[in-house]
């Protein structure tokens, strides 16, 4: 029996490098104050995925080498104890040891507006993923819970930069930013004497040692061209959105009552993707604008005239866009579609900011029957929005967890970045 035990152990020599789904792990997550909620949701998925992969590998290898599962787990723990820099890993030697992904950090906000990040756990030589939600404007607990402060986008960006520097100074092997909302993404092209702020931030990240950036539905693909070393993994919430849409309307080919509508010319490619995937007709709303007017809220827009290319009479209209700020453009579009005879108007927004008094305006529009539902993602944390009857929150944290796992283990992301095949299966199943 002893001989068999050590014989099996010899077969698993080097398991530390091939079996990285238990503690200790080189994957570390640091959550800035704004990104903590989203980071916790992603970590929950990571824990489930790692345990599933550990069990799957245990079952396969145990069967292949004709040994029991308990002995396999104990052997893995044995070699993990040998390879850890500590004396041993805490936990039961015969059971699964879940990885501790999240690093303890202390974030200090000084009354003059300065930030400080202090990392309490060792990240030397680790693959670190820094989370930040720059559009989280809820009251955050700072300074050990002594202060509740709502931060601006600029505050969140500065907090992120300070955290990157702290991680770099602590000796991390690789730094990846997880920013569902890429800050300043709408400042990506010059029309005069103005800066390219999206590109500026990209250069700052690169110079600070960031190797990758994971984001969601970036406003312009041109931003990716501003990097020389780092690269962007631009994720899409289309599968999650269509999954929620399938609960509201019939998406099968037999149903001819759904029309995909692009709310403006800038969103044509996005809505063409949905129309192609759903095999539905595509319509376009064309807006004439007065660019001398700067939008301040949902009602005071610079739109002067609206025209429709296509037919929505007696049909359900579905619109998709990447982000929603004050919401004036979408409100006008939904009102126009109802005037054109649409039975229901459903919108999908990857990044639901709902700034200013947007929620109040949408509540009023919903009461007036201008739209049926709005599908958004949890990429932006917004407590008040979750209370609205008309809002559907779809979860993309599982998608981010999958991408992080594959990046960490140097695996392909192709099927996650191009999800047309799984959308087709979803539509057929529906």
C-alpha positions in Angstrom: 0.0 0.0 0.0 2.8 2.4 0.9 4.6 1.5 -2.3 1.5 2.2 -4.3 1.1 5.6 -2.6 4.6 6.7 -3.4 4.4 5.3 -6.9 1.3 7.4 -7.5 3.1 10.4 -6.0 6.0 10.1 -8.4 3.6 10.2 -11.3 2.4 13.6 -10.0 5.8 15.2 -9.6 5.6 18.7 -11.0 1.8 18.8 -10.3 2.3 22.3 -8.9 2.8 23.7 -12.4 0.1 21.6 -14.0 -2.5 21.6 -11.3 -2.9 25.3 -10.3 -6.6 25.1 -9.3 -6.0 25.0 -5.5 -4.2 27.0 -2.9 -1.5 28.4 -3.3 -2.3 30.3 -6.5 -0.4 33.0 -8.4 -3.7 34.7 -9.4 -4.4 37.8 -7.2 -7.3 40.2 -7.3 -7.2 43.7 -6.0 -10.4 45.7 -5.8 -10.3 49.5 -5.8 -13.2 50.9 -3.7 -15.3 51.6 -6.8 -14.8 48.1 -8.2 -15.2 46.0 -5.0 -18.8 44.9 -5.7 -18.1 43.7 -9.2 -14.8 42.1 -8.1 -16.6 40.1 -5.4 -19.0 38.8 -7.9 -16.2 37.8 -10.2 -14.3 36.1 -7.4 -17.4 34.1 -6.5 -17.4 32.7 -10.1 -13.7 32.1 -10.0 -14.0 30.0 -6.8 -16.8 27.9 -8.4 -14.8 27.4 -11.6 -11.6 26.4 -9.9 -13.3 23.9 -7.7 -15.1 22.4 -10.7 -11.9 22.2 -12.7 -10.1 20.6 -9.7 -12.8 18.0 -9.3 -12.9 17.3 -13.0 -9.1 16.8 -13.2 -9.1 14.7 -10.1 -11.8 12.4 -11.6 -10.0 12.0 -14.9 -6.5 11.5 -13.5 -7.7 9.2 -10.7 -9.4 6.9 -13.2 -6.5 7.1 -15.6 -3.9 6.1 -13.0 -6.2 3.7 -11.2 -6.1 5.4 -7.8 -8.7 6.7 -5.4 -9.8 10.4 -5.5 -8.9 11.0 -1.8 -5.3 9.9 -2.4 -5.1 12.1 -5.5 -6.2 15.2 -3.4 -3.8 14.4 -0.6 -0.9 14.1 -3.1 -1.7 17.4 -4.7 -1.8 19.0 -1.3 1.5 17.4 -0.5 3.3 18.9 -3.5 1.6 22.2 -2.9 3.0 22.2 0.6 6.5 21.4 -0.9 6.4 24.3 -3.4 4.9 27.0 -1.2 7.2 29.7 0.1 5.5 29.2 3.5 6.2 26.2 5.7 2.9 24.7 4.5 -0.5 25.7 3.2 -3.3 26.1 5.8 -6.1 23.7 5.5 -7.1 20.0 5.6 -4.5 17.9 3.9 -7.1 15.4 2.6 -9.6 18.0 1.3 -9.8 20.6 -1.5 -8.1 23.9 -0.6 -9.9 26.8 -2.3 -7.5 29.5 -3.6 -7.5 32.9 -1.8 -7.8 35.3 -4.8 -8.5 38.6 -3.1 -5.7 40.6 -1.6 -6.3 42.7 1.5 -5.7 46.4 0.9 -6.2 49.6 2.8 -7.5 52.6 0.9 -7.1 56.0 2.4 -8.9 59.1 1.1 -7.4 62.4 2.4 -9.7 65.4 2.9 -7.7 67.3 0.2 -8.7 64.7 -2.3 -5.5 62.6 -2.4 -5.6 58.8 -2.4 -3.3 56.2 -0.9 -3.3 52.4 -1.5 -1.5 50.0 0.9 -1.4 46.3 0.0 -1.5 44.1 3.0 -0.7 40.8 1.3 2.3 39.7 -0.7 1.9 40.0 -4.5 5.5 39.6 -5.5 5.7 37.5 -8.6 2.0 37.2 -8.9 -0.4 37.8 -11.8 -2.5 40.7 -10.4 -5.9 41.8 -11.7 -7.0 45.3 -10.5 -10.7 46.0 -10.6 -12.2 49.5 -10.9 -15.7 50.8 -11.8 -15.1 54.4 -12.7 -18.9 55.0 -13.0 -19.7 53.8 -9.5 -21.1 57.0 -8.0 -22.7 55.3 -4.9 -21.5 56.3 -1.4 -18.4 54.2 -0.8 -16.9 53.2 2.6 -13.4 54.7 2.9 -10.8 55.1 5.6 -11.7 51.9 7.3 -15.4 52.7 7.2 -15.1 56.1 8.9 -16.2 58.0 5.9 -18.9 57.5 3.2 -18.0 59.4 0.1 -19.3 59.4 -3.5 -16.4 59.6 -6.0 -16.3 61.1 -9.5 -14.8 59.5 -12.5 -11.6 61.5 -12.0 -11.4 60.3 -8.4 -11.8 56.7 -9.5 -9.1 57.1 -12.2 -6.7 58.6 -9.7 -7.4 55.8 -7.2 -6.7 53.3 -10.0 -3.4 54.9 -10.9 -2.3 55.0 -7.2 -3.2 51.3 -6.9 -1.3 50.3 -10.1 1.8 52.0 -8.7 1.4 50.2 -5.4 1.1 46.9 -7.1 4.1 47.7 -9.3 6.2 48.7 -6.4 5.2 45.5 -4.6 6.9 43.4 -7.3 3.9 41.9 -9.2 5.0 39.8 -12.2 2.0 40.9 -14.4 -0.6 43.7 -14.0 -4.0 43.5 -15.7 -6.7 46.2 -15.4 -10.3 45.1 -15.2 -12.3 48.2 -16.0 -15.8 47.3 -17.4 -16.1 51.0 -18.3 -13.0 52.3 -20.0 -12.6 55.9 -18.7 -12.8 58.8 -21.1 -13.6 56.4 -24.0 -15.7 59.1 -25.7 -12.7 61.3 -26.1 -11.1 59.2 -28.7 -10.8 61.4 -31.8 -9.9 65.0 -32.4 -12.2 67.6 -34.0 -10.1 70.6 -33.2 -7.8 71.8 -30.4 -8.7 69.1 -28.0 -6.9 66.2 -26.4 -7.1 62.5 -27.1 -7.7 61.6 -23.4 -8.6 58.0 -24.1 -5.2 57.5 -25.7 -3.5 59.5 -23.0 -4.7 57.2 -20.3 -3.7 54.2 -22.3 -0.1 55.5 -22.5 -0.1 56.2 -18.8 -1.2 52.6 -18.1 1.5 51.2 -20.4 4.2 53.3 -18.8 3.2 52.0 -15.4 3.7 48.4 -16.5 0.1 47.3 -17.3 0.2 44.5 -19.8 -3.5 43.9 -20.4 -6.8 45.7 -20.0 -10.2 43.9 -19.8 -13.2 46.1 -20.7 -16.8 45.8 -21.9 -18.1 47.2 -25.2 -15.5 49.9 -25.5 -17.0 53.0 -27.1 -14.6 53.0 -30.0 -12.3 50.3 -31.4 -9.9 53.1 -32.4 -8.7 53.2 -28.7 -7.1 49.8 -29.2 -4.7 51.3 -31.7 -3.3 53.7 -29.1 -1.4 50.9 -27.4 2.1 49.8 -28.5 2.7 47.0 -25.9 -0.4 46.4 -23.8 -3.5 45.0 -25.4 -7.2 45.3 -24.8 -9.6 42.4 -24.4 -12.9 44.0 -25.4 -15.7 41.8 -24.2 -19.3 41.8 -25.4 -22.5 41.3 -23.4 -24.6 40.3 -26.4 -25.1 36.7 -25.3 -26.3 37.8 -21.8 -28.6 40.4 -23.3 -30.1 38.0 -25.8 -30.7 35.5 -23.0 -32.8 38.1 -21.2 -34.5 39.2 -24.4 -35.6 35.6 -25.1 -37.5 35.7 -21.8 -39.5 38.8 -23.0 -40.2 37.9 -26.7 -40.2 34.9 -29.1 -36.9 35.0 -30.9 -37.6 32.0 -33.3 -37.5 32.5 -37.0 -41.3 31.9 -37.2 -41.9 35.1 -35.3 -41.8 38.1 -37.7 -42.9 40.6 -35.1 -39.5 41.7 -33.9 -37.4 44.4 -35.6 -33.9 45.4 -34.5 -33.6 49.2 -34.6 -30.3 51.2 -34.6 -30.9 54.3 -32.5 -28.4 56.3 -34.6 -25.8 55.8 -37.3 -23.0 55.3 -34.7 -24.8 52.1 -33.4 -25.4 50.5 -36.8 -22.6 47.9 -36.5 -23.8 46.8 -33.0 -27.4 46.4 -34.1 -26.5 44.8 -37.4 -24.8 42.1 -35.2 -28.0 41.5 -33.3 -30.1 41.5 -36.4 -27.8 39.0 -38.1 -27.7 36.8 -35.0 -31.4 36.9 -34.5 -32.2 36.8 -38.2 -34.5 39.8 -37.9 -34.9 42.9 -40.1 -32.8 46.0 -39.3 -34.2 49.5 -39.2 -32.4 52.8 -38.6 -33.3 56.0 -36.8 -31.6 59.0 -38.4 -31.4 62.2 -36.2 -30.7 65.7 -37.3 -28.8 67.5 -34.6 -27.9 71.1 -33.6 -24.3 70.7 -32.3 -24.4 74.3 -30.9 -26.4 72.8 -28.0 -24.7 70.9 -25.3 -26.9 68.2 -23.7 -27.5 68.8 -20.0 -30.2 66.3 -19.2 -32.6 63.8 -20.7 -35.1 66.4 -22.0 -32.8 69.1 -23.2 -31.2 67.4 -26.2 -29.7 68.8 -29.4 -31.9 66.6 -31.7 -34.1 68.7 -34.0 -35.6 66.1 -36.3 -36.0 62.3 -36.4 -36.6 60.0 -39.4 -37.0 56.2 -39.6 -35.6 53.9 -42.3 -37.6 50.7 -42.0 -41.0 49.6 -40.6 -41.9 49.0 -37.0 -45.7 49.3 -37.2 -47.4 46.5 -35.2 -44.0 45.0 -34.2 -41.7 44.9 -31.2 -38.7 47.2 -31.6 -35.4 46.3 -30.0 -32.6 48.8 -29.7 -29.0 48.2 -28.5 -26.3 50.7 -27.5 -23.1 50.6 -25.7 -23.7 53.3 -23.0 -26.4 55.5 -21.6 -25.6 58.8 -19.9 -28.5 61.3 -19.5 -30.6 59.1 -21.8 -32.1 61.9 -23.9 -31.2 60.2 -27.2 -32.8 56.9 -26.2 -35.9 58.6 -24.8 -36.5 60.5 -28.1 -35.9 57.3 -30.0 -38.4 55.2 -28.0 -41.0 57.9 -28.1 -40.6 58.2 -31.9 -40.9 54.4 -32.3 -44.1 54.3 -30.4 -45.4 57.1 -32.6 -44.5 54.9 -35.6 -46.8 52.1 -34.3 -44.4 49.9 -32.4 -46.3 47.6 -29.9 -43.4 47.4 -27.5 -40.0 49.1 -27.3 -37.2 47.2 -25.6 -33.7 48.6 -25.2 -30.4 47.0 -24.3 -27.5 49.0 -22.7 -24.2 47.4 -21.9 -23.0 50.3 -19.7 -26.0 51.9 -17.9 -24.7 55.1 -16.3 -28.1 56.9 -15.9 -26.4 60.1 -14.8 -28.2 63.2 -13.5 -31.9 62.8 -13.2 -32.1 60.1 -15.9 -33.8 57.6 -13.7 -36.7 60.0 -12.9 -37.1 60.8 -16.6 -37.2 57.1 -17.5 -39.7 56.4 -14.7 -42.0 59.1 -16.2 -41.5 57.7 -19.7 -42.4 54.2 -18.5 -45.6 55.4 -16.9 -46.5 57.1 -20.2 -46.0 53.7 -22.0 -43.1 54.9 -24.1 -41.1 51.7 -23.5 -41.5 48.2 -22.0 -38.1 47.1 -20.6 -34.5 48.2 -20.6 -31.8 45.5 -20.3 -28.6 46.5 -18.7 -25.5 44.8 -17.2 -24.0 44.8 -13.7 -20.8 46.2 -15.2 -21.9 49.5 -13.6 -23.1 49.5 -10.0 -26.2 51.5 -9.5 -28.4 50.7 -6.4 -31.3 53.0 -7.4 -31.6 51.5 -10.9 -32.1 48.0 -9.5 -35.3 49.1 -7.8 -37.0 50.1 -11.1 -39.7 47.8 -12.4 -38.7 48.4 -16.0 -35.0 47.6 -15.6 -33.6 44.1 -16.1 -30.1 43.5 -14.7 -28.0 40.8 -16.5 -24.9 39.5 -14.9 -21.6 39.6 -16.9 -19.3 38.7 -14.0 -19.1 35.1 -15.1 -17.9 36.2 -18.5 -15.1 38.3 -16.9 -14.2 35.3 -14.6 -13.8 33.1 -17.7 -11.6 35.6 -19.4 -9.4 36.1 -16.3 -9.0 32.4 -15.9 -8.0 31.8 -19.5 -5.6 34.8 -19.5 -4.0 33.5 -16.3 -3.5 30.0 -17.8 -2.5 31.3 -21.2 -5.5 29.8 -23.0 -7.5 31.0 -26.0 -10.2 33.6 -25.7 -11.6 33.2 -29.3 -14.9 31.6 -28.4 -15.5 34.2 -25.6 -14.8 37.2 -27.8 -16.8 35.9 -30.8 -20.0 34.4 -29.3 -22.1 34.2 -32.5 -22.2 30.4 -32.3 -23.6 30.2 -28.7 -26.1 33.0 -29.6 -27.3 30.9 -32.6 -27.8 27.9 -30.3 -29.7 30.1 -27.8 -32.0 31.4 -30.5 -32.7 27.9 -31.8 -33.4 26.6 -28.3 -35.8 29.5 -27.7 
